[in-house]
């Protein structure tokens, strides 16, 4: 009698365990769950890429400092700025508010398709 009760209980427990396991797996395979998992993986990949980019930027700054020291550029911190900007700013043609000639073929909108 105890033997049959034991095996009946063991079978019922195994059935409940298997049913629970299958239901969990089916919930993981729903479209919503798969989309959430993909979004989480994409976010993780984005964080890893950001960390990599920050590491590269730190390495670049460190290497630039090494090169500045090796080339002696640290001795002259007041190096001149880019010449193009100075040339544009001193140009009499250059103004803060550009005017456009009416009926010209020039368009200020660079995104036009024609």
Z-matrix of the N, CA and C atoms (Angstrom, degrees):
N
C 1 1.435
C 2 1.534 1 111.04
N 3 1.335 2 116.53 1 -46.01
C 4 1.460 3 120.24 2 179.60
C 5 1.523 4 110.93 3 -67.16
N 6 1.301 5 115.20 4 -31.80
C 7 1.449 6 119.68 5 -179.04
C 8 1.534 7 110.54 6 -65.84
N 9 1.317 8 116.95 7 -44.56
C 10 1.467 9 121.05 8 178.77
C 11 1.530 10 110.94 9 -65.50
N 12 1.299 11 117.35 10 -39.93
C 13 1.463 12 121.41 11 178.77
C 14 1.519 13 110.04 12 -64.16
N 15 1.327 14 117.06 13 -41.65
C 16 1.459 15 121.30 14 178.72
C 17 1.513 16 110.30 15 -60.38
N 18 1.345 17 118.41 16 -49.96
C 19 1.451 18 121.41 17 -176.60
C 20 1.531 19 111.61 18 -69.24
N 21 1.324 20 117.17 19 -33.58
C 22 1.462 21 119.79 20 175.96
C 23 1.535 22 110.29 21 -64.33
N 24 1.333 23 115.90 22 -44.85
C 25 1.468 24 120.73 23 179.70
C 26 1.529 25 110.46 24 -65.92
N 27 1.328 26 117.68 25 -41.46
C 28 1.467 27 121.09 26 178.91
C 29 1.527 28 110.14 27 -63.22
N 30 1.335 29 119.16 28 -41.54
C 31 1.459 30 123.07 29 178.78
C 32 1.525 31 111.45 30 -65.48
N 33 1.332 32 116.23 31 -42.15
C 34 1.465 33 119.91 32 179.44
C 35 1.536 34 110.12 33 -65.08
N 36 1.319 35 117.08 34 -41.35
C 37 1.470 36 120.98 35 179.22
C 38 1.524 37 110.13 36 -65.02
N 39 1.329 38 117.69 37 -41.77
C 40 1.460 39 120.69 38 178.76
C 41 1.528 40 110.43 39 -64.61
N 42 1.330 41 118.01 40 -37.70
C 43 1.462 42 121.65 41 178.00
C 44 1.523 43 111.77 42 -65.62
N 45 1.329 44 116.67 43 -43.03
C 46 1.462 45 120.73 44 178.37
C 47 1.524 46 110.29 45 -64.52
N 48 1.339 47 116.80 46 -43.02
C 49 1.468 48 121.38 47 179.35
C 50 1.523 49 110.61 48 -61.42
N 51 1.360 50 117.11 49 -46.45
C 52 1.466 51 121.00 50 -178.25
C 53 1.532 52 110.72 51 -65.61
N 54 1.323 53 117.06 52 -40.90
C 55 1.464 54 120.67 53 179.20
C 56 1.524 55 110.91 54 -63.13
N 57 1.319 56 116.77 55 -43.41
C 58 1.465 57 121.30 56 178.69
C 59 1.521 58 110.69 57 -62.46
N 60 1.322 59 116.13 58 -43.42
C 61 1.468 60 120.56 59 -178.84
C 62 1.535 61 110.46 60 -64.52
N 63 1.310 62 118.41 61 -43.58
C 64 1.464 63 121.95 62 179.95
C 65 1.528 64 110.18 63 -65.07
N 66 1.328 65 118.03 64 -42.63
C 67 1.468 66 120.64 65 179.81
C 68 1.527 67 111.51 66 -63.32
N 69 1.320 68 117.81 67 -39.70
C 70 1.471 69 120.81 68 177.09
C 71 1.522 70 110.74 69 -61.90
N 72 1.325 71 116.28 70 -43.81
C 73 1.463 72 120.30 71 -178.99
C 74 1.528 73 110.69 72 -66.14
N 75 1.334 74 117.31 73 -38.50
C 76 1.464 75 120.16 74 177.90
C 77 1.526 76 111.03 75 -65.44
N 78 1.320 77 117.97 76 -37.10
C 79 1.467 78 120.73 77 177.55
C 80 1.520 79 111.12 78 -66.72
N 81 1.325 80 117.29 79 -32.62
C 82 1.466 81 120.61 80 178.14
C 83 1.526 82 111.53 81 -70.84
N 84 1.306 83 117.39 82 -22.95
C 85 1.455 84 120.98 83 -175.79
C 86 1.531 85 113.53 84 -99.39
N 87 1.325 86 118.49 85 9.28
C 88 1.460 87 120.33 86 175.78
C 89 1.529 88 108.83 87 -72.80
N 90 1.327 89 118.05 88 154.11
C 91 1.472 90 120.54 89 -179.65
C 92 1.534 91 112.96 90 -57.37
N 93 1.339 92 117.06 91 -39.77
C 94 1.462 93 119.68 92 -179.85
C 95 1.529 94 111.35 93 -64.12
N 96 1.320 95 115.81 94 -42.00
C 97 1.461 96 119.98 95 179.81
C 98 1.521 97 111.40 96 -67.01
N 99 1.332 98 116.36 97 -41.19
C 100 1.464 99 119.83 98 178.38
C 101 1.523 100 110.87 99 -64.74
N 102 1.349 101 117.30 100 -38.78
C 103 1.468 102 120.25 101 178.21
C 104 1.525 103 110.32 102 -65.28
N 105 1.327 104 117.07 103 -41.40
C 106 1.465 105 120.31 104 178.96
C 107 1.525 106 110.79 105 -64.22
N 108 1.328 107 116.60 106 -41.03
C 109 1.469 108 119.85 107 178.89
C 110 1.528 109 110.46 108 -64.40
N 111 1.334 110 116.84 109 -41.77
C 112 1.468 111 120.20 110 179.25
C 113 1.526 112 110.54 111 -64.82
N 114 1.324 113 117.12 112 -40.15
C 115 1.468 114 120.27 113 178.74
C 116 1.522 115 110.48 114 -64.30
N 117 1.314 116 117.23 115 -41.49
C 118 1.471 117 120.23 116 178.51
C 119 1.521 118 111.25 117 -63.38
N 120 1.319 119 116.39 118 -41.18
C 121 1.469 120 119.68 119 178.20
C 122 1.525 121 111.15 120 -64.99
N 123 1.334 122 116.66 121 -38.86
C 124 1.469 123 120.21 122 178.96
C 125 1.524 124 110.42 123 -65.61
N 126 1.317 125 117.33 124 -40.49
C 127 1.465 126 120.70 125 178.21
C 128 1.523 127 110.24 126 -64.05
N 129 1.318 128 116.64 127 -43.41
C 130 1.473 129 120.15 128 177.91
C 131 1.529 130 110.57 129 -60.97
N 132 1.331 131 116.78 130 -42.96
C 133 1.471 132 120.27 131 179.38
C 134 1.527 133 110.16 132 -64.04
N 135 1.324 134 117.29 133 -39.05
C 136 1.456 135 120.84 134 177.74
C 137 1.517 136 111.97 135 -62.70
N 138 1.325 137 116.19 136 -41.53
C 139 1.466 138 119.61 137 178.09
C 140 1.535 139 110.93 138 -64.65
N 141 1.330 140 115.91 139 -39.83
C 142 1.466 141 118.92 140 178.47
C 143 1.526 142 111.05 141 -65.03
N 144 1.340 143 117.02 142 -40.82
C 145 1.469 144 120.30 143 178.16
C 146 1.526 145 111.19 144 -64.79
N 147 1.330 146 116.52 145 -39.54
C 148 1.463 147 119.88 146 178.73
C 149 1.525 148 110.23 147 -64.28
N 150 1.334 149 116.68 148 -44.05
C 151 1.465 150 119.87 149 177.69
C 152 1.527 151 111.08 150 -61.34
N 153 1.342 152 116.27 151 -40.85
C 154 1.464 153 120.03 152 178.16
C 155 1.522 154 110.62 153 -62.52
N 156 1.334 155 116.83 154 -44.75
C 157 1.465 156 120.30 155 -179.60
C 158 1.528 157 110.69 156 -63.00
N 159 1.318 158 117.63 157 -39.50
C 160 1.465 159 120.30 158 178.06
C 161 1.528 160 111.14 159 -65.94
N 162 1.337 161 116.39 160 -38.90
C 163 1.468 162 119.87 161 176.79
C 164 1.527 163 110.61 162 -63.82
N 165 1.329 164 116.80 163 -41.82
C 166 1.467 165 120.43 164 178.90
C 167 1.522 166 109.87 165 -63.60
N 168 1.337 167 116.95 166 -43.11
C 169 1.466 168 120.60 167 180.00
C 170 1.531 169 110.61 168 -62.58
N 171 1.330 170 117.07 169 -42.18
C 172 1.468 171 119.92 170 177.46
C 173 1.520 172 111.29 171 -63.16
N 174 1.340 173 115.98 172 -41.75
C 175 1.464 174 119.71 173 177.69
C 176 1.511 175 112.43 174 -63.83
N 177 1.341 176 116.06 175 -38.48
C 178 1.464 177 119.60 176 178.56
C 179 1.530 178 110.83 177 -64.94
N 180 1.327 179 115.93 178 -43.09
C 181 1.470 180 119.23 179 -179.99
C 182 1.525 181 110.61 180 -64.45
N 183 1.325 182 115.63 181 -40.32
C 184 1.462 183 119.62 182 179.16
C 185 1.529 184 110.60 183 -64.41
N 186 1.331 185 116.34 184 -44.36
C 187 1.470 186 120.25 185 -179.78
C 188 1.527 187 110.68 186 -66.48
N 189 1.332 188 117.38 187 -38.61
C 190 1.450 189 120.70 188 178.31
C 191 1.530 190 110.82 189 -63.07
N 192 1.330 191 116.00 190 -39.81
C 193 1.463 192 119.42 191 177.43
C 194 1.526 193 110.51 192 -64.38
N 195 1.332 194 116.89 193 -40.17
C 196 1.464 195 120.57 194 177.57
C 197 1.528 196 110.84 195 -62.10
N 198 1.342 197 115.87 196 -44.63
C 199 1.466 198 119.32 197 -179.75
C 200 1.524 199 111.50 198 -66.77
N 201 1.344 200 117.28 199 -40.01
C 202 1.464 201 120.40 200 176.91
C 203 1.518 202 110.53 201 -58.89
N 204 1.316 203 115.42 202 -42.51
C 205 1.472 204 119.84 203 -179.66
C 206 1.531 205 110.33 204 -67.33
N 207 1.334 206 116.06 205 -42.56
C 208 1.465 207 119.92 206 -178.12
C 209 1.532 208 111.60 207 -67.35
N 210 1.328 209 117.16 208 -34.65
C 211 1.458 210 120.86 209 -178.36
C 212 1.523 211 112.96 210 -89.90
N 213 1.295 212 116.52 211 -4.06
C 214 1.456 213 120.60 212 178.11
C 215 1.516 214 113.39 213 77.24
N 216 1.302 215 118.46 214 24.22
C 217 1.454 216 121.15 215 -179.60
C 218 1.525 217 112.09 216 -80.52
N 219 1.303 218 117.68 217 -11.19
C 220 1.457 219 120.81 218 177.60
C 221 1.529 220 111.13 219 -71.53
N 222 1.348 221 116.63 220 -21.61
C 223 1.459 222 120.60 221 -177.26
C 224 1.525 223 111.92 222 -72.55
N 225 1.352 224 117.90 223 -24.87
C 226 1.459 225 122.16 224 -176.83
C 227 1.534 226 109.49 225 -123.81
N 228 1.329 227 118.05 226 80.33
C 229 1.462 228 119.23 227 -176.43
C 230 1.521 229 113.51 228 -72.99
N 231 1.341 230 118.75 229 -16.73
C 232 1.459 231 120.40 230 -177.46
C 233 1.529 232 110.95 231 -96.24
N 234 1.302 233 117.51 232 55.94
C 235 1.452 234 121.79 233 177.63
C 236 1.531 235 109.20 234 -72.12
N 237 1.333 236 118.34 235 149.01
C 238 1.466 237 120.04 236 -178.95
C 239 1.523 238 111.09 237 -66.65
N 240 1.334 239 114.85 238 151.18
C 241 1.454 240 121.08 239 178.78
C 242 1.512 241 111.13 240 -76.07
N 243 1.306 242 117.48 241 -178.03
C 244 1.462 243 120.39 242 178.69
C 245 1.523 244 111.22 243 -60.87
N 246 1.323 245 116.20 244 137.30
C 247 1.464 246 121.29 245 -176.13
C 248 1.523 247 111.90 246 -73.89
N 249 1.309 248 117.70 247 -30.77
C 250 1.458 249 120.46 248 -176.57
C 251 1.523 250 110.08 249 -63.19
N 252 1.315 251 117.87 250 -43.20
C 253 1.460 252 120.93 251 -179.51
C 254 1.521 253 109.92 252 -63.43
N 255 1.323 254 117.51 253 -42.85
C 256 1.460 255 120.65 254 179.05
C 257 1.519 256 110.47 255 -63.92
N 258 1.315 257 118.22 256 -38.68
C 259 1.460 258 121.43 257 -180.00
C 260 1.522 259 110.92 258 -67.92
N 261 1.286 260 118.27 259 -40.07
C 262 1.459 261 121.41 260 179.68
C 263 1.526 262 110.52 261 -67.82
N 264 1.325 263 117.13 262 -42.98
C 265 1.458 264 120.22 263 -178.10
C 266 1.527 265 112.23 264 -66.31
N 267 1.330 266 118.05 265 -32.45
C 268 1.461 267 120.33 266 -178.33
C 269 1.526 268 112.29 267 -86.84
N 270 1.315 269 117.25 268 -5.63
C 271 1.458 270 120.86 269 -179.09
C 272 1.521 271 110.05 270 -70.66
N 273 1.360 272 117.98 271 134.72
C 274 1.465 273 119.52 272 178.85
C 275 1.527 274 112.07 273 -70.45
N 276 1.316 275 117.20 274 -24.51
C 277 1.456 276 121.32 275 179.12
C 278 1.526 277 111.61 276 -71.33
N 279 1.309 278 115.64 277 -28.22
C 280 1.457 279 120.80 278 -175.71
C 281 1.526 280 110.13 279 -75.64
N 282 1.322 281 116.59 280 125.71
C 283 1.457 282 119.63 281 176.71
C 284 1.520 283 108.97 282 -138.03
N 285 1.307 284 116.24 283 163.78
C 286 1.459 285 121.09 284 -178.08
C 287 1.522 286 111.85 285 -69.85
N 288 1.338 287 118.74 286 -34.91
C 289 1.460 288 123.35 287 -177.90
C 290 1.518 289 109.50 288 -114.73
N 291 1.320 290 118.35 289 93.97
C 292 1.458 291 119.65 290 -179.02
C 293 1.523 292 110.33 291 -70.10
N 294 1.307 293 116.20 292 144.44
C 295 1.459 294 121.05 293 177.28
C 296 1.513 295 108.27 294 -106.91
N 297 1.309 296 115.52 295 145.96
C 298 1.450 297 121.00 296 -178.98
C 299 1.521 298 108.51 297 -112.16
N 300 1.300 299 115.29 298 137.82
C 301 1.453 300 120.87 299 -179.76
C 302 1.528 301 107.84 300 -77.40
N 303 1.328 302 115.63 301 128.52
C 304 1.460 303 118.62 302 178.95
C 305 1.516 304 109.70 303 -69.92
N 306 1.310 305 115.40 304 151.39
C 307 1.466 306 124.24 305 179.51
C 308 1.524 307 112.34 306 62.53
N 309 1.299 308 116.42 307 25.04
C 310 1.466 309 118.60 308 175.82
C 311 1.517 310 108.41 309 -95.33
N 312 1.305 311 116.40 310 164.78
C 313 1.457 312 120.47 311 179.49
C 314 1.515 313 111.43 312 -83.82
N 315 1.323 314 116.19 313 -8.68
C 316 1.454 315 119.83 314 -179.84
C 317 1.524 316 109.47 315 -76.58
N 318 1.306 317 116.48 316 134.01
C 319 1.456 318 121.27 317 178.18
C 320 1.515 319 108.69 318 -117.70
N 321 1.328 320 116.06 319 134.46
C 322 1.457 321 119.51 320 179.01
C 323 1.516 322 111.32 321 -77.07
N 324 1.310 323 117.93 322 -13.67
C 325 1.451 324 121.88 323 179.87
C 326 1.524 325 108.63 324 -91.02
N 327 1.299 326 117.56 325 106.37
C 328 1.466 327 122.39 326 -176.85
C 329 1.519 328 112.63 327 -75.84
N 330 1.322 329 118.00 328 -10.14
C 331 1.461 330 121.09 329 -175.17
C 332 1.520 331 113.23 330 -96.78
N 333 1.328 332 117.58 331 6.27
C 334 1.448 333 119.37 332 179.05
C 335 1.518 334 110.07 333 -71.31
N 336 1.319 335 114.75 334 142.81
C 337 1.462 336 121.06 335 176.85
C 338 1.509 337 109.61 336 -102.19
N 339 1.326 338 117.70 337 106.14
C 340 1.461 339 121.90 338 173.70
C 341 1.500 340 110.71 339 -160.13
